[in-house]
Structure formats: C-alpha cells, structure tokens
Amino acid sequence: MNLEIQGKVAVVTGASAGIGFAVAEELLANGARVLIVARDEGRLNQAATRLISGAPGHEKNVIALAVDVSRPEAAQLIIDQAVGAFGELDILVNNAGRAHAGGLLTSTEQDWEEMTGVKLTSMRRLCRAAIPHMQKTKWGRIVNMSSIGGIYPNPKLLVSHVLSAAINNLTKSLALEVAKDGILVNAIGIGAVATDNWANNMVPAVRRARAEFKDLSDDEVVARISAECTPVGRAGSAREIAAIAAFLASNRNGFVTGDTIEASGGADRFM
Ligand SMILES: NC(=O)c1ccc[n+]([C@@H]2O[C@H](COP(=O)([O-])OP(=O)(O)OC[C@H]3O[C@@H](n4cnc5c(N)ncnc54)[C@H](OP(=O)(O)O)[C@@H]3O)[C@@H](O)[C@H]2O)c1
C-alpha cells in the first residue's frame, strides 16, 4: 500500500531504538522526512546513520535531536527544529517512554513524576506545539504510543497503566477538538513487544516474582511471559507496531480518529 506521505515531515520521539526506530524507518521508506529524538546522543546518531544507510539517496531526509522530552522547553524546541529544517510539520509520533513495574504501594513520588513527565506531559506539550503548524495546512496526523493496560489495567504496572488510560483519554478528546482542521489523532494500545524496554524494565520485575525463571536468559524470560499472556503465543515485534503507526500517520488513513488501536496479539494484560 502506498501511504501517500511523500515529502511529509514527521517527528518521532524515542526513535533511537525499539518501536520508535521502526516507525521512523517505515515513514522514511514511504518518502517522509523525519526528525528523530532521544536522550543518548551517541545512540541517536547511530540510529540516524542506520536510517540513512537503509534509504540511499535520502540522507537529507533524516535529522537527529538529542533532548529529554520531559524537559519543559523540549516540545517547542523539537517542533521548531523540524519546521526550521524541513519547512513544515505534518506528523507527530509520541513514542518516547518506558514501562514502570510496580503497584501504588511500591511506587514513589519520583516514579510518578518521572513517568508522568516522559509520557503524558511531553505528549500534551508536543501536541500543543505541533498542532498550529498542522492547522495551517489543514492536514495532520498524531499517533500516541499507549499500552493495552490503558484499557485492561494490571495492578503490577499501575503507574504505566494509569498514564496509558490518560493518554487514551487525551487522544480521544484532542481528536474531537481538532477534527475540523483535518488533523487525526490516534493511540496504539501496545501489548508485549520485545524491545530493550522489556529487558530493562519488565524482566527484572518478572524475575523477582517468578523464581522458576532464575536460570533463563532475558530473551527466554520474555518469550515465556509473552507466550503465557498473549493468545497468539509470542511477543510482538517493533515492525508490527510500526506498520500500524505508519498507516495511522498516513494519508491513507482518512477516517480513523480518537481511537486506541489494540495491538497486543489478543492479550488483555502482559505480565
Ligand atoms: N515494548 C512494549 O512491550 C511496550 C508495551 C506498551 C507500551 N510501550 C510503549 O512504547 C513506547 C516505545 O517503547 P519501546 O519498547 O520501543 O522502548 P525502548 O526500546 O526502550 O525505546 C525507548 C526509546 O525512547 C527513548 N526515550 C526514553 N525516555 C526518553 C526521554 N525522556 N526523552 C527522549 N527520549 C526518550 C529512548 O532513548 P534514550 O534512552 O536515549 O532517551 C529510546 O529511543 C514507550 O512509550 C513504551 O512505554 C511499549
């Protein structure tokens, strides 16, 4: 399917790895120009190099900006950089973030502050900064990465799932606010997808809860948990999520807005 996004300008946050990288790759392959964002500059530049080498002749279509999206000035900086470099802003993929394993009683004030900052606060600020540019052209697409737990909460991931529910709600309300401007806003309710996020944030919690996994490698733990909690019997891949995001972000999507697409292999929880 031709996504009809040739020349469109996209910002993808959290694009140095995992799902964000796969989204940037997909948009680039379809002719978009992409500004990628993450904190670790070295890893981000390597990601930009990999993107460019996968799209020969389109070196000028990728730029990288190393910034923490939760910083107050980050959203405006990111959008200004994209518009300054490419002249417009059409697509925003709010993907930066991670999972936080724990319940209410085991989560600290700092956990809430950090997680809210990187997920919800950065998302609303980036939408706020991006939308005026989309209104000018009467065309825009916003995709917010959420979690399946925003619909089916799991107390073992309480902070992440409360924030995911808020993201779904923001997505729906914002979609209604800007629908008349040709801007479509959707979220993806992601289930278990094997990325660094799983290895770094989920596997340690799973190991604490499941002594029988002590001799398994991280990959084996992810495979076992994913098979247990996902009806399709495996974790998803970043590319599978990117395919959905790219469609939602494209001109081929004209009628889906305010929705949270469940992309979880049929699972209603993932731990
Ligand atoms: N994988 C899953 O199973 C799953 C399930 C549900 C929801 N999700 C959501 O999907 C999104 C992508 O997850 P993933 O699995 O692809 O994670 P990942 O592989 O760990 O990649 C996360 C990306 O976000 C960047 N990032 C993290 N914090 C940031 C910050 N404050 N500012 C800027 N960039 C930041 C990371 O780079 P730096 O560390 O260098 O900043 C990296 O590029 C996340 O929002 C996650 O919560 C994932």
The ligand as a Gaussian input file, in Angstrom:
#p B3LYP/6-31G(d) Opt

LIG

0 1
 N        7.662000      -2.747000      24.314000
 C        6.494000      -2.925000      24.899000
 O        6.123000      -4.065000      25.243000
 C        5.572000      -1.747000      25.157000
 C        4.312000      -2.026000      25.696000
 C        3.456000      -0.958000      25.942000
 C        3.835000       0.339000      25.648000
 N        5.077000       0.568000      25.130000
 C        5.473000       1.968000      24.882000
 O        6.007000       2.102000      23.572000
 C        6.997000       3.131000      23.579000
 C        8.277000       2.597000      22.940000
 O        8.745000       1.521000      23.727000
 P        9.923000       0.551000      23.294000
 O        9.553000      -0.766000      23.817000
 O       10.248000       0.715000      21.865000
 O       11.103000       1.153000      24.214000
 P       12.701000       1.152000      24.010000
 O       13.139000       0.112000      23.068000
 O       13.250000       1.167000      25.403000
 O       12.962000       2.584000      23.340000
 C       12.605000       3.760000      24.034000
 C       13.059000       4.961000      23.244000
 O       12.618000       6.154000      23.919000
 C       13.742000       6.993000      24.201000
 N       13.438000       7.735000      25.426000
 C       13.153000       7.237000      26.654000
 N       12.945000       8.229000      27.516000
 C       13.094000       9.392000      26.819000
 C       13.021000      10.759000      27.165000
 N       12.734000      11.156000      28.423000
 N       13.220000      11.685000      26.196000
 C       13.515000      11.312000      24.925000
 N       13.582000      10.026000      24.540000
 C       13.400000       9.086000      25.482000
 C       14.927000       6.006000      24.294000
 O       16.195000       6.595000      24.071000
 P       17.047000       7.282000      25.280000
 O       17.016000       6.318000      26.422000
 O       18.406000       7.523000      24.705000
 O       16.346000       8.568000      25.591000
 C       14.579000       5.061000      23.132000
 O       14.909000       5.676000      21.902000
 C        7.192000       3.565000      25.036000
 O        6.478000       4.766000      25.267000
 C        6.593000       2.416000      25.817000
 O        6.079000       2.818000      27.073000
 C        5.953000      -0.437000      24.874000

